[in-house]
Amino acid sequence: MRYIILLLTIAFALPSHAQSDEYLQRGNEALQNRQYAEAIGYLNKSLESNPEQESALLLRSQANYALKKYDLVIQDCEKILDINKTIITDDDFTAIWNLGVTYNSIRQFEKARSYFDIALKMQPENIRLYENIGYGYMEEKKYDLALKQYEKIVSLDSHSDKGYYEIGKIYYLKKQFRKAITAFDKAISINPSYGIAYQNRGSAKLEIKDREGCCRDWRKCLSLGITQIKPYLEKYCAH
């Protein structure tokens, strides 16, 4: 599972007198076009004249994240939080989110959770925060703690196919295959085109010796474009 840093999109009229804003806009445009090194160059110029310009710092953190320069992401986001410690802004929330995602990416999951916990106090019903926390626990093989996060998601949104899918995956990892199938059933009932849910449900059915059901799910998975299932179809479902 891969999570992305929050992308700040800037929409503004360009003041003709403000060169730093011109560099900011060019940096934003380059970032949208995935020209990350070019974006950083423009944003560096913008920050030369205004080192505490949070919009530029956030955009630069996004570009550096794309380039996997995680230490620089952390540096920019921490600087944003230091600019004004008495007021919590939307930029602060984005910086906190980005720090959590970045620490997840470098597998410092406890550190990541410290930031996600702060973000949850600001947005307690933000489902993506529970996804990120659950991911960290899952990677640490703390499956019961991960399960609580994903159960929180479906309690907030009973139509979250992703939430039920993640619950199914946790049960699969816990080798509770029938519970996994039930969760995947719910994910698929919400999203009948959820290819990877068919793939994993098929794997769970294989574990309980339901090869017919497994092969049916894997063929559906293939029809939805998940071609990596082909070797398994050939191995288990050729006859």
N, CA and C of each residue as an Amber inpcrd file, in Angstrom:
protein
   717
   0.8450000  -1.1780000   0.0000000   0.0000000   0.0000000   0.0000000
   0.8890000   1.2380000   0.0000000   0.5290000   2.1880000  -0.8070000
   1.3410000   3.3950000  -0.9000000   0.4550000   4.6030000  -0.6900000
   0.8700000   5.4560000   0.2120000   0.1130000   6.6680000   0.4780000
   0.8800000   7.8560000  -0.0320000   0.1590000   8.8970000  -0.4050000
   0.8180000  10.0670000  -0.9740000   0.6850000  11.2580000  -0.0490000
   1.6530000  12.0970000  -0.1690000   1.6680000  13.3370000   0.5830000
   0.5700000  14.2470000   0.0340000   0.0070000  15.0710000   0.8730000
  -1.0510000  15.9670000   0.4070000  -0.4820000  16.9860000  -0.5640000
  -1.1720000  17.1590000  -1.6530000  -0.7510000  18.1140000  -2.6780000
  -1.4840000  19.4270000  -2.4800000  -0.7040000  20.4750000  -2.3440000
  -1.2780000  21.8190000  -2.2310000  -1.4120000  22.3960000  -3.6320000
  -2.6180000  22.7350000  -4.0140000  -2.8500000  23.3630000  -5.3070000
  -3.1610000  24.8320000  -5.0830000  -2.4340000  25.6890000  -5.7620000
  -2.5880000  27.1290000  -5.5570000  -3.2900000  27.7360000  -6.7610000
  -4.3100000  28.5000000  -6.4900000  -4.9860000  29.2330000  -7.5610000
  -5.0230000  30.6930000  -7.1470000  -4.3450000  31.5390000  -7.9180000
  -4.3440000  32.9560000  -7.5810000  -4.0600000  33.7740000  -8.8220000
  -4.4100000  35.0620000  -8.7550000  -4.0280000  36.0000000  -9.8060000
  -2.6070000  36.4480000  -9.5200000  -1.7890000  36.5030000 -10.5270000
  -0.3810000  36.8280000 -10.3530000  -0.1870000  38.3340000 -10.2350000
   0.2770000  38.8320000  -9.0890000   0.5500000  40.2560000  -8.9680000
   1.7620000  40.6290000  -9.8140000   1.6420000  41.6110000 -10.6390000
   2.7370000  41.9650000 -11.5380000   3.9480000  42.4800000 -10.7870000
   3.7550000  42.9610000  -9.5480000   4.8530000  43.5560000  -8.8030000
   5.5820000  42.5510000  -7.9250000   5.0860000  41.3380000  -7.8290000
   5.6530000  40.3960000  -6.8650000   6.3570000  39.2590000  -7.5870000
   7.6920000  39.3830000  -7.7050000   8.4460000  38.3480000  -8.4140000
   8.3970000  37.0210000  -7.6750000   8.3670000  37.0780000  -6.3290000
   8.3240000  35.8310000  -5.5730000   7.0500000  35.0490000  -5.8810000
   5.9390000  35.7740000  -6.0910000   4.6930000  35.0970000  -6.4520000
   4.7810000  34.4930000  -7.8490000   5.5070000  35.1410000  -8.7270000
   5.6990000  34.5820000 -10.0690000   6.4600000  33.2630000  -9.9780000
   7.4990000  33.2220000  -9.1790000   8.2520000  31.9780000  -9.0020000
   7.3830000  30.9060000  -8.3370000   6.5440000  31.3330000  -7.3960000
   5.6460000  30.3880000  -6.7330000   4.6850000  29.7600000  -7.7350000
   4.1160000  30.5740000  -8.6000000   3.1860000  30.0580000  -9.5910000
   3.8930000  29.1200000 -10.5600000   5.0880000  29.4960000 -10.9990000
   5.8270000  28.6260000 -11.9160000   6.1980000  27.3060000 -11.2420000
   6.5610000  27.4050000  -9.9620000   6.8740000  26.1840000  -9.2290000
   5.6700000  25.2740000  -9.1150000   4.5060000  25.8570000  -8.8580000
   3.2760000  25.0820000  -8.7720000   2.9430000  24.4160000 -10.1110000
   3.0890000  25.1570000 -11.1890000   2.8040000  24.6050000 -12.5140000
   3.7570000  23.4610000 -12.8420000   5.0390000  23.6480000 -12.5260000
   6.0090000  22.5850000 -12.7830000   5.6890000  21.3420000 -11.9560000
   5.2570000  21.5540000 -10.7300000   4.8950000  20.4260000  -9.8690000
   3.7110000  19.6650000 -10.4360000   2.6930000  20.3880000 -10.9090000
   1.5260000  19.7320000 -11.4950000   1.9200000  18.8960000 -12.7130000
   2.9670000  19.3380000 -13.4100000   3.4500000  18.6260000 -14.5930000
   4.5090000  17.5850000 -14.2630000   4.7180000  17.3430000 -12.9710000
   5.6680000  16.3470000 -12.4820000   7.1080000  16.6760000 -12.8730000
   7.3790000  17.9290000 -13.0270000   8.7490000  18.3900000 -13.2960000
   9.3320000  18.8350000 -11.9420000   9.7040000  17.8650000 -11.1490000
   9.9720000  18.1220000  -9.7450000  11.2280000  18.9540000  -9.5120000
  12.3020000  18.6470000 -10.2150000  13.5300000  19.4140000 -10.0220000
  13.3290000  20.8660000 -10.4490000  12.6200000  21.0550000 -11.5550000
  12.3360000  22.4090000 -12.0260000  11.4610000  23.1500000 -11.0180000
  10.4770000  22.4530000 -10.4590000   9.6100000  23.0670000  -9.4590000
  10.4220000  23.5340000  -8.2560000  11.3280000  22.7050000  -7.7970000
  12.1450000  23.0660000  -6.6410000  12.9910000  24.2980000  -6.9390000
  13.5000000  24.3860000  -8.1640000  14.2870000  25.5630000  -8.5330000
  13.4860000  26.8440000  -8.4170000  12.2800000  26.8330000  -8.9320000
  11.4170000  28.0280000  -8.8430000  11.0580000  28.3370000  -7.3880000
  10.7320000  27.3060000  -6.6420000  10.3070000  27.5240000  -5.2570000
  11.4640000  28.0280000  -4.3960000  12.6710000  27.5610000  -4.6840000
  13.8440000  28.0850000  -3.9760000  13.9780000  29.5930000  -4.2060000
  13.7460000  30.0150000  -5.4430000  13.8330000  31.4430000  -5.7590000
  12.7470000  32.2280000  -5.0200000  11.5510000  31.6480000  -4.9640000
  10.4660000  32.3160000  -4.2400000  10.8130000  32.4690000  -2.7610000
  11.4340000  31.4450000  -2.1900000  11.7570000  31.4630000  -0.7700000
  12.9570000  32.3520000  -0.4490000  13.7460000  32.6850000  -1.4630000
  14.8550000  33.6060000  -1.2250000  14.3590000  34.9600000  -0.7250000
  13.2440000  35.4230000  -1.2860000  12.7100000  36.7280000  -0.8950000
  11.7380000  36.6320000   0.2710000  11.2020000  35.4350000   0.5060000
  10.2570000  35.2610000   1.6200000  10.4610000  33.8650000   2.2130000
  11.4400000  33.6950000   3.0920000  11.7980000  32.3700000   3.6090000
  10.6910000  31.6880000   4.4100000   9.6920000  32.4560000   4.8440000
   8.6150000  31.8650000   5.6430000   7.3040000  31.7720000   4.8650000
   7.4030000  31.7000000   3.5700000   6.2100000  31.5750000   2.7270000
   5.7400000  30.1090000   2.7670000   4.6940000  29.8640000   3.5310000
   4.2700000  28.4930000   3.7800000   3.8440000  27.7650000   2.5050000
   3.1950000  28.4860000   1.5840000   2.7530000  27.8430000   0.3440000
   3.9440000  27.2890000  -0.4240000   5.0210000  28.0470000  -0.4960000
   6.2180000  27.5960000  -1.2040000   6.8610000  26.4230000  -0.4850000
   6.8900000  26.4750000   0.8360000   7.4730000  25.3790000   1.6010000
   6.6740000  24.0860000   1.4070000   5.3520000  24.1930000   1.3830000
   4.5240000  23.0010000   1.1840000   4.7160000  22.4160000  -0.2130000
   4.7460000  23.2980000  -1.2100000   4.9540000  22.8110000  -2.5700000
   6.3210000  22.1550000  -2.7150000   7.3270000  22.7570000  -2.0880000
   8.6630000  22.1710000  -2.1830000   8.7170000  20.8230000  -1.4710000
   7.9740000  20.7150000  -0.3710000   7.9400000  19.4210000   0.3200000
   7.3020000  18.3500000  -0.5610000   6.2790000  18.7320000  -1.3260000
   5.6460000  17.7940000  -2.2540000   6.6230000  17.3350000  -3.3270000
   7.3580000  18.2780000  -3.8830000   8.3270000  17.9360000  -4.9300000
   9.4270000  17.0400000  -4.3710000   9.9290000  17.3580000  -3.2000000
  10.9840000  16.5480000  -2.6040000  10.4860000  15.1610000  -2.2260000
   9.2090000  15.0680000  -1.8240000   8.6510000  13.7480000  -1.5280000
   8.6430000  12.8910000  -2.7940000   8.2490000  13.4940000  -3.9080000
   8.2240000  12.7510000  -5.1710000   9.6160000  12.2620000  -5.5520000
  10.6400000  13.0160000  -5.1680000  12.0260000  12.6450000  -5.4540000
  12.6300000  11.7830000  -4.3470000  11.8240000  11.4230000  -3.3520000
  12.2370000  10.5870000  -2.2250000  13.3360000  11.2330000  -1.3900000
  13.3270000  12.5580000  -1.3470000  14.2640000  13.2850000  -0.4990000
  13.5490000  13.5950000   0.8150000  13.3600000  12.5340000   1.5840000
  12.4810000  12.6170000   2.7340000  13.0130000  13.5440000   3.8230000
  14.3290000  13.6290000   3.9740000  14.8740000  14.5200000   4.9920000
  14.5210000  15.9730000   4.7020000  14.4620000  16.3330000   3.4100000
  14.1110000  17.7000000   3.0360000  12.6190000  17.9630000   3.2300000
  11.7960000  16.9440000   3.0090000  10.3610000  17.0780000   3.2890000
  10.1580000  17.3900000   4.7660000  10.8000000  16.6200000   5.6100000
  10.6700000  16.8160000   7.0580000  11.1420000  18.2100000   7.4530000
  12.2370000  18.6290000   6.8660000  12.7880000  19.9500000   7.1860000
  11.8110000  21.0620000   6.8530000  11.2110000  21.0160000   5.6630000
  10.2720000  22.0720000   5.2630000   9.0040000  22.0500000   6.1050000
   8.4790000  20.8660000   6.3690000   7.2260000  20.7810000   7.1240000
   7.4270000  21.2010000   8.5730000   8.5570000  20.8480000   9.1570000
   8.8330000  21.2950000  10.5190000   8.9980000  22.8130000  10.5730000
   9.5710000  23.3800000   9.5240000   9.7200000  24.8360000   9.4870000
   8.3580000  25.5170000   9.4630000   7.4160000  24.9520000   8.7160000
   6.0660000  25.5180000   8.6670000   5.4490000  25.5460000  10.0650000
   5.6100000  24.4560000  10.8030000   5.0220000  24.3740000  12.1390000
   5.7000000  25.3230000  13.1180000   6.9310000  25.7170000  12.8110000
   7.6560000  26.6370000  13.6930000   7.3560000  28.1070000  13.3970000
   6.7400000  28.3870000  12.2550000   6.5590000  29.7850000  11.8460000
   5.6370000  30.5340000  12.7990000   4.5170000  29.9300000  13.1030000
   3.5890000  30.5810000  14.0460000   2.9740000  29.4940000  14.9120000
   3.5130000  29.3480000  16.1120000   3.1000000  28.2470000  16.9760000
   1.8060000  28.5270000  17.7310000   1.2830000  29.7230000  17.6140000
   0.0820000  30.0820000  18.3810000  -1.2040000  29.8900000  17.5870000
  -1.0930000  29.7590000  16.2700000  -2.2730000  29.6170000  15.4100000
  -2.1240000  28.3560000  14.5610000  -3.1690000  27.5220000  14.5480000
  -3.1890000  26.3220000  13.7250000  -3.9570000  26.6330000  12.4460000
  -3.2860000  26.5340000  11.3170000  -3.8850000  26.8660000  10.0290000
  -4.0550000  25.6110000   9.1780000  -4.7050000  25.7750000   8.0330000
  -4.8250000  24.6630000   7.0850000  -3.4440000  24.2090000   6.6120000
  -2.5370000  25.1620000   6.4400000  -1.1730000  24.8070000   6.0500000
  -0.5020000  23.9540000   7.1200000  -0.7880000  24.2690000   8.3800000
  -0.2250000  23.4690000   9.4710000  -0.7470000  22.0360000   9.4060000
  -2.0580000  21.8950000   9.1440000  -2.6250000  20.5370000   9.0350000
  -1.9330000  19.7690000   7.9110000  -1.7570000  20.4300000   6.7630000
  -1.1110000  19.7680000   5.6390000   0.3190000  19.3720000   5.9900000
   1.0310000  20.2420000   6.6890000   2.3970000  19.9270000   7.0920000
   2.4280000  18.7440000   8.0510000   1.4840000  18.7120000   8.9930000
   1.4090000  17.5970000   9.9350000   1.1140000  16.2920000   9.1970000
   0.1570000  16.3530000   8.2750000  -0.1600000  15.1740000   7.4430000
   1.0780000  14.7130000   6.6970000   1.7640000  15.6450000   6.0500000
   2.9300000  15.2890000   5.2420000   4.0350000  14.6670000   6.0850000
   4.1920000  15.1450000   7.3060000   5.1870000  14.5500000   8.1960000
   4.8120000  13.1050000   8.5360000   3.5260000  12.8730000   8.8080000
   3.0900000  11.5160000   9.1010000   3.3280000  10.5820000   7.9330000
   2.9570000  11.0220000   6.7360000   3.1340000  10.1910000   5.5470000
   4.6190000   9.9270000   5.2860000   5.4350000  10.9520000   5.4680000
   6.8620000  10.7900000   5.2180000   7.4860000   9.8060000   6.2020000
   7.1300000   9.9040000   7.4730000   7.6750000   8.9480000   8.4430000
   7.1550000   7.5340000   8.1780000   5.9220000   7.4030000   7.6870000
   5.4620000   6.0860000   7.2460000   6.3450000   5.5630000   6.1200000
   6.6950000   6.4380000   5.1970000   7.4730000   6.0330000   4.0300000
   8.8740000   5.5570000   4.4050000   9.4210000   6.1080000   5.4810000
  10.7500000   5.6670000   5.9100000  10.6420000   4.6710000   7.0710000
   9.4320000   4.1680000   7.2630000   9.1600000   3.0720000   8.1900000
   9.4460000   3.4330000   9.6460000   9.3000000   4.6910000   9.9670000
   9.3470000   5.1110000  11.3630000   7.8930000   5.3020000  11.8170000
   7.2220000   4.1770000  12.0280000   5.7750000   4.1900000  12.1750000
   5.3110000   4.8520000  13.4720000   6.0460000   4.6650000  14.5370000
   5.6440000   5.3030000  15.7880000   5.7210000   6.8250000  15.6580000
   6.7680000   7.3070000  15.0170000   6.8970000   8.7460000  14.7830000
   5.7660000   9.2330000  13.8920000   5.4450000   8.4700000  12.8680000
   4.3430000   8.8370000  11.9790000   3.0410000   8.9640000  12.7610000
   2.7900000   8.0100000  13.6550000   1.5460000   8.0470000  14.4260000
   1.4660000   9.2700000  15.3240000   2.6110000   9.7380000  15.7930000
   2.5780000  10.9220000  16.6520000   2.0030000  12.1180000  15.9020000
   2.2870000  12.1980000  14.5910000   1.7380000  13.2900000  13.7860000
   0.2970000  13.0100000  13.3870000  -0.0190000  11.7640000  13.0410000
  -1.4000000  11.4500000  12.6830000  -2.3330000  11.6520000  13.8750000
  -1.8440000  11.3770000  15.0720000  -2.6710000  11.6040000  16.2700000
  -2.9960000  13.0920000  16.4340000  -2.0160000  13.9420000  16.1480000
  -2.2720000  15.3840000  16.1960000  -3.3140000  15.7670000  15.1470000
  -3.1490000  15.2190000  13.9400000  -4.0910000  15.5250000  12.8640000
  -5.5010000  15.0610000  13.2100000  -5.6120000  13.9210000  13.8910000
  -6.9300000  13.4110000  14.2670000  -7.6400000  14.3280000  15.2470000
  -6.8990000  15.0220000  16.0860000  -7.5230000  15.9780000  16.9920000
  -8.1260000  17.1420000  16.2240000  -7.5610000  17.4140000  15.0470000
  -8.0620000  18.4940000  14.2030000  -9.1940000  18.0260000  13.3100000
  -9.0920000  16.7870000  12.8100000 -10.1020000  16.2420000  11.8980000
 -10.4040000  14.7910000  12.3020000 -11.1730000  14.5900000  13.3640000
 -11.3900000  13.2400000  13.8910000 -12.1790000  12.3170000  12.9740000
 -12.8000000  12.8400000  11.9360000 -13.5610000  11.9780000  11.0280000
 -12.8860000  11.8600000   9.6580000 -11.6170000  12.1820000   9.6020000
 -10.8610000  12.0740000   8.3510000 -10.4400000  10.6130000   8.1710000
 -11.1250000   9.9170000   7.2930000 -10.9240000   8.4780000   7.1120000
  -9.5080000   8.1550000   6.6720000  -8.9130000   9.0130000   5.8690000
  -7.5700000   8.7140000   5.3510000  -6.5270000   8.6940000   6.4560000
  -6.7740000   9.3950000   7.5400000  -5.8570000   9.3220000   8.6730000
  -5.8690000   7.9240000   9.2810000  -7.0470000   7.3330000   9.4250000
  -7.1290000   5.9760000   9.9700000  -6.4820000   4.9790000   9.0110000
  -6.5880000   5.2200000   7.7110000  -5.9180000   4.3580000   6.7380000
  -4.4120000   4.3790000   6.9490000  -3.8570000   5.5700000   7.1230000
  -2.4160000   5.6960000   7.3100000  -1.9600000   5.0290000   8.6000000
  -2.7030000   5.2290000   9.6670000  -2.3380000   4.6130000  10.9430000
  -2.4420000   3.0920000  10.8420000  -3.5130000   2.6300000  10.2310000
  -3.6880000   1.1940000  10.0510000  -2.5660000   0.5790000   9.2410000
  -2.1320000   1.2870000   8.2160000  -1.0250000   0.7980000   7.3890000
   0.2300000   0.5910000   8.2320000   0.5510000   1.5610000   9.0880000
   1.7320000   1.4340000   9.9310000   1.6450000   0.2270000  10.8520000
   0.4960000   0.0520000  11.4950000   0.3360000  -1.1040000  12.3750000
   0.4360000  -2.4080000  11.5880000  -0.1430000  -2.4420000  10.3920000
  -0.0800000  -3.6510000   9.5900000   1.3690000  -3.9900000   9.2360000
   2.1520000  -2.9730000   8.8500000   3.5500000  -3.2070000   8.5070000
   4.3490000  -3.6910000   9.7160000   3.9320000  -3.2830000  10.8970000
   4.5800000  -3.7380000  12.1260000   4.0420000  -5.0880000  12.5980000
   3.1110000  -5.6390000  11.8250000   2.4560000  -6.9010000  12.1550000
   1.6540000  -6.8220000  13.4610000   1.1980000  -5.6430000  13.7820000
   0.3090000  -5.4470000  14.9350000  -1.1230000  -5.4600000  14.4010000
  -1.5530000  -6.6630000  14.0370000  -2.7750000  -6.7940000  13.2520000
  -4.0330000  -6.3720000  13.9920000  -4.1050000  -6.6420000  15.2820000
  -5.3130000  -6.2610000  16.0270000  -5.4380000  -4.7410000  16.1030000
  -4.3090000  -4.0500000  16.2520000  -4.3470000  -2.5880000  16.2890000
  -4.7060000  -2.0270000  14.9100000  -4.1830000  -2.6540000  13.8690000
  -4.5420000  -2.2280000  12.5050000  -6.0340000  -2.4290000  12.2690000
  -6.5530000  -3.5610000  12.7310000  -7.9680000  -3.8740000  12.5290000
  -8.8610000  -2.8090000  13.1640000  -8.4790000  -2.3160000  14.3240000
  -9.2770000  -1.2760000  14.9890000  -9.3580000  -0.0100000  14.1420000
  -8.2750000   0.3100000  13.4600000  -8.2840000   1.4960000  12.6010000
  -9.2320000   1.3140000  11.4270000  -9.1850000   0.1470000  10.8110000
 -10.0420000  -0.0900000   9.6450000 -11.5080000  -0.2470000  10.0530000
 -11.7440000  -0.7950000  11.2310000 -13.1250000  -0.8630000  11.7190000
 -13.6690000   0.5280000  12.0090000 -12.7850000   1.4260000  12.4300000
 -13.2030000   2.8110000  12.6380000 -13.6330000   3.4350000  11.3170000
 -12.9400000   3.0990000  10.2440000 -13.2870000   3.6400000   8.9310000
 -14.7100000   3.2510000   8.5460000 -15.0470000   1.9640000   8.6810000
 -16.3820000   1.5330000   8.2440000 -17.4580000   1.9940000   9.2240000
 -17.0640000   2.3090000  10.4610000 -18.0440000   2.8830000  11.3840000
 -18.3680000   4.3180000  10.9920000 -17.3790000   5.0100000  10.3950000
 -17.6050000   6.3730000   9.9270000 -18.2790000   6.4000000   8.5580000
 -17.9920000   5.3870000   7.7460000 -18.5450000   5.3230000   6.3900000
 -18.8550000   3.8640000   6.0630000 -20.1000000   3.4830000   6.2100000
 -20.4940000   2.0910000   5.9820000 -20.3880000   1.6920000   4.5200000
 -20.1320000   2.6460000   3.6360000 -19.9840000   2.3490000   2.2090000
 -18.5200000   2.4320000   1.7650000 -17.6150000   2.3260000   2.7040000
 -16.1880000   2.3920000   2.3710000 -15.7040000   1.0220000   1.8960000
 -15.6290000   0.8340000   0.5840000 -15.1200000  -0.4270000   0.0580000
 -13.6730000  -0.6550000   0.4920000 -12.8920000   0.4390000   0.5360000
 -11.4920000   0.3220000   0.9680000 -11.4000000  -0.1310000   2.4240000
 -12.2810000   0.3800000   3.2570000 -12.2690000  -0.0290000   4.6570000
 -12.5120000  -1.5180000   4.8130000 -13.5410000  -2.0340000   4.1440000
 -13.8360000  -3.4630000   4.2370000 -12.7280000  -4.2990000   3.5970000
 -12.1540000  -3.7950000   2.5150000 -11.0420000  -4.5160000   1.8930000
  -9.8850000  -4.6640000   2.8730000  -9.5360000  -3.5800000   3.5600000
  -8.4150000  -3.6300000   4.5020000  -8.7340000  -4.5540000   5.6790000
  -9.9820000  -4.5560000   6.1220000 -10.3810000  -5.5010000   7.1670000
 -10.1680000  -6.9270000   6.6820000 -10.5860000  -7.1950000   5.4440000
 -10.3810000  -8.5220000   4.8770000  -8.9190000  -8.8950000   4.8110000
  -8.0920000  -7.9470000   4.4380000  -6.6590000  -8.2330000   4.3300000
  -6.0590000  -8.5640000   5.6980000  -6.4850000  -7.8140000   6.7280000
  -5.9840000  -8.1040000   8.0730000  -6.4110000  -9.5020000   8.5210000
  -7.6720000  -9.8530000   8.2960000  -8.1140000 -11.1930000   8.6760000
  -7.3500000 -12.2620000   7.8930000  -7.0530000 -11.9740000   6.6450000
  -6.2620000 -12.9290000   5.8550000  -4.8870000 -13.1140000   6.4890000
  -4.2410000 -12.0200000   6.8610000  -2.9170000 -12.0990000   7.4800000
  -2.9740000 -12.8140000   8.8270000  -4.1270000 -12.7150000   9.5140000
  -4.3220000 -13.4120000  10.7830000  -4.7410000 -14.8690000  10.5650000
  -4.8390000 -15.2640000   9.2930000  -5.2330000 -16.6230000   8.8980000
  -6.6650000 -16.9610000   9.3240000  -7.4790000 -15.9450000   9.4390000
  -8.9050000 -16.1370000   9.7010000  -9.6290000 -15.9430000   8.3610000
  -9.5540000 -16.9750000   7.5470000  -9.9010000 -16.8310000   6.1410000
 -11.3940000 -16.6250000   5.9000000 -12.2380000 -17.2560000   6.6930000
 -13.6830000 -17.0680000   6.4890000 -14.1050000 -15.6370000   6.8290000
 -13.5090000 -15.0780000   7.8790000 -13.7890000 -13.6810000   8.2040000
 -13.2480000 -12.7680000   7.1060000 -12.1240000 -13.1340000   6.5540000
 -11.5700000 -12.3540000   5.4490000 -12.5260000 -12.3500000   4.2640000
 -13.0570000 -13.5140000   3.9280000 -13.9910000 -13.6240000   2.8040000
 -15.2260000 -12.7650000   3.0430000 -15.7360000 -12.7810000   4.2650000
 -16.9120000 -11.9640000   4.5840000 -16.6320000 -10.4900000   4.3640000
 -15.4560000 -10.0470000   4.7810000 -15.0950000  -8.6370000   4.5920000
 -14.9110000  -8.3070000   3.1150000 -14.2600000  -9.1960000   2.3780000
 -14.1030000  -8.9670000   0.9440000 -15.4540000  -8.9720000   0.2420000
 -16.3760000  -9.8220000   0.7000000 -17.7360000  -9.8190000   0.1510000
 -18.3550000  -8.4230000   0.2510000 -18.1850000  -7.7980000   1.4160000
 -18.7690000  -6.4720000   1.6250000 -18.1170000  -5.4400000   0.7120000
 -16.7910000  -5.5320000   0.5830000 -16.0920000  -4.5950000  -0.2930000
 -16.5850000  -4.7250000  -1.7280000 -16.7660000  -5.9560000  -2.1780000
 -17.1910000  -6.1990000  -3.5550000 -18.6490000  -5.8190000  -3.7570000
 -19.4780000  -6.0080000  -2.7310000 -20.8830000  -5.6150000  -2.8680000
 -21.0060000  -4.1020000  -3.0310000 -20.0890000  -3.3690000  -2.4240000
 -20.0810000  -1.9160000  -2.5590000 -19.4760000  -1.5020000  -3.8970000
 -18.4240000  -2.2020000  -4.2980000 -17.7110000  -1.8700000  -5.5400000
 -17.4900000  -3.1490000  -6.3400000 -18.4320000  -3.5130000  -7.2120000
 -18.3170000  -4.7620000  -7.9710000 -17.1330000  -4.8170000  -8.9300000
 -16.4430000  -3.7040000  -9.1250000 -15.2670000  -3.6790000 -10.0060000
 -13.9570000  -3.6290000  -9.2230000 -13.9940000  -4.0140000  -7.9690000
 -12.8260000  -3.9330000  -7.0860000 -11.9400000  -5.1570000  -7.3490000
 -11.0890000  -5.0400000  -8.3600000 -10.3180000  -6.1810000  -8.8250000
  -9.4630000  -6.8470000  -7.7730000  -8.7320000  -6.0640000  -6.9910000
  -7.8250000  -6.6670000  -6.0120000  -8.5910000  -7.3440000  -4.8770000
  -9.8240000  -6.9080000  -4.6470000 -10.6440000  -7.5850000  -3.6400000
 -11.0150000  -8.9860000  -4.1330000 -11.3110000  -9.1230000  -5.4240000
 -11.5500000 -10.4550000  -5.9860000 -10.2890000 -11.3140000  -5.8640000
  -9.1450000 -10.7220000  -6.1400000  -7.8940000 -11.4610000  -6.0640000
  -7.6790000 -12.0190000  -4.6580000  -7.8490000 -11.1780000  -3.6660000
  -7.6070000 -11.6110000  -2.2910000  -8.7020000 -12.5320000  -1.7800000
  -9.9330000 -12.2820000  -2.2200000 -10.9890000 -13.2100000  -1.8100000
 -10.7330000 -14.5880000  -2.4050000 -10.2590000 -14.6210000  -3.6560000
  -9.9090000 -15.8970000  -4.2620000  -8.8200000 -16.6060000  -3.4800000
  -7.8220000 -15.8600000  -3.0290000  -6.7390000 -16.4650000  -2.2490000
  -7.2670000 -17.0350000  -0.9360000  -8.1810000 -16.3100000  -0.3050000
  -8.7690000 -16.8030000   0.9450000  -9.5970000 -18.0620000   0.6900000
 -10.3230000 -18.0980000  -0.4180000 -11.1190000 -19.2940000  -0.7470000
 -10.2150000 -20.4900000  -1.0160000  -9.0740000 -20.2580000  -1.6410000
  -8.1310000 -21.3500000  -1.8730000  -7.6640000 -21.9470000  -0.5470000
  -7.4730000 -21.0870000   0.4600000  -7.0140000 -21.5510000   1.7700000
  -8.0490000 -22.4410000   2.4550000  -9.3330000 -22.2500000   2.1380000
 -10.3590000 -23.1020000   2.7650000 -10.8110000 -24.2000000   1.7930000
  -9.9940000 -24.4390000   0.7840000 -10.2010000 -25.5490000  -0.1750000
 -11.3880000 -25.3320000  -1.1090000 -11.7990000 -24.1000000  -1.2830000
 -12.8540000 -23.7810000  -2.2460000 -12.1910000 -23.3520000  -3.5560000
 -11.6620000 -24.3230000  -4.2820000 -10.9090000 -23.9800000  -5.4850000
 -11.8270000 -23.4170000  -6.5710000 -13.0320000 -23.9410000  -6.6810000
 -13.9620000 -23.4280000  -7.6920000 -14.2540000 -21.9460000  -7.4620000
 -14.5380000 -21.5990000  -6.2080000 -14.7920000 -20.1980000  -5.8860000
 -13.5600000 -19.3470000  -6.0900000 -12.4090000 -19.8900000  -5.7470000
 -11.1460000 -19.1810000  -5.9510000 -10.9400000 -18.8480000  -7.4180000
 -11.0900000 -19.8580000  -8.2720000 -10.8410000 -19.6570000  -9.7030000
 -11.8520000 -18.6910000 -10.3060000 -13.0740000 -18.7450000  -9.8450000
 -14.0880000 -17.8120000 -10.3300000 -13.6820000 -16.3650000  -9.9940000
 -13.2170000 -16.1670000  -8.7680000 -12.7850000 -14.8240000  -8.3660000
 -11.5530000 -14.3720000  -9.1470000 -10.6160000 -15.2790000  -9.3400000
  -9.3910000 -14.8990000 -10.0490000  -9.6640000 -14.5850000 -11.5200000
 -10.6020000 -15.3110000 -12.1310000 -10.9530000 -14.9880000 -13.5230000
 -11.6120000 -13.6150000 -13.6030000 -12.4550000 -13.3170000 -12.6300000
 -13.0650000 -11.9840000 -12.5760000 -11.9840000 -10.9250000 -12.3680000
 -11.0570000 -11.2220000 -11.5150000  -9.9320000 -10.3240000 -11.2560000
  -9.1740000 -10.0390000 -12.5510000  -8.9050000 -11.0900000 -13.3310000
  -8.1950000 -10.9220000 -14.6020000  -9.0150000 -10.0830000 -15.5700000
 -10.3140000 -10.3030000 -15.6000000 -11.1810000  -9.5400000 -16.5110000
 -11.2010000  -8.0620000 -16.1620000 -10.8400000  -7.7450000 -14.9130000
 -10.8020000  -6.3500000 -14.4690000  -9.4170000  -5.7370000 -14.6460000
  -8.5260000  -6.4830000 -15.2840000  -7.2410000  -5.9010000 -15.6750000
  -6.0720000  -6.2110000 -14.7780000  -6.2370000  -7.0830000 -13.7920000
  -5.1160000  -7.4200000 -12.9110000  -4.4100000  -8.6390000 -13.4980000
  -3.4630000  -8.3640000 -14.3590000  -2.8330000  -9.4260000 -15.1510000
  -1.8430000 -10.2700000 -14.3550000  -1.3850000  -9.7820000 -13.2020000
  -0.4100000 -10.5620000 -12.4310000  -1.0160000 -11.8330000 -11.8520000
  -2.3330000 -11.9880000 -11.9800000  -2.9770000 -13.1980000 -11.4830000
  -2.8130000 -14.3720000 -12.4630000  -2.3720000 -14.1090000 -13.6850000
  -2.2910000 -15.1560000 -14.7160000  -1.5030000 -16.3920000 -14.2850000
  -0.3040000 -16.2470000 -13.7000000   0.4330000 -17.4630000 -13.3120000
  -0.3170000 -18.3210000 -12.3010000  -1.0820000 -17.6950000 -11.4170000
  -1.8270000 -18.4320000 -10.4200000  -3.0280000 -19.1350000 -11.0560000
  -3.6410000 -18.4870000 -12.0300000  -4.7220000 -19.1390000 -12.7670000
  -4.2070000 -20.3640000 -13.4970000  -3.0360000 -20.2370000 -14.1020000
  -2.4640000 -21.3630000 -14.8300000  -2.0990000 -22.5010000 -13.8850000
  -1.6410000 -22.1700000 -12.6850000  -1.2160000 -23.1800000 -11.7310000
  -2.4010000 -23.8850000 -11.0870000  -3.4190000 -23.1380000 -10.6920000
  -4.4940000 -23.7100000  -9.8860000  -5.7920000 -23.9300000 -10.6310000
  -5.9590000 -23.2660000 -11.7720000  -7.2700000 -23.2640000 -12.4180000
  -7.2140000 -23.7270000 -13.8710000  -6.1830000 -24.4260000 -14.2430000
  -6.0460000 -24.8300000 -15.6390000  -7.0080000 -25.9480000 -15.9900000
  -7.4580000 -26.7090000 -15.0160000  -8.3210000 -27.8550000 -15.3010000
  -9.7210000 -27.6310000 -14.7650000
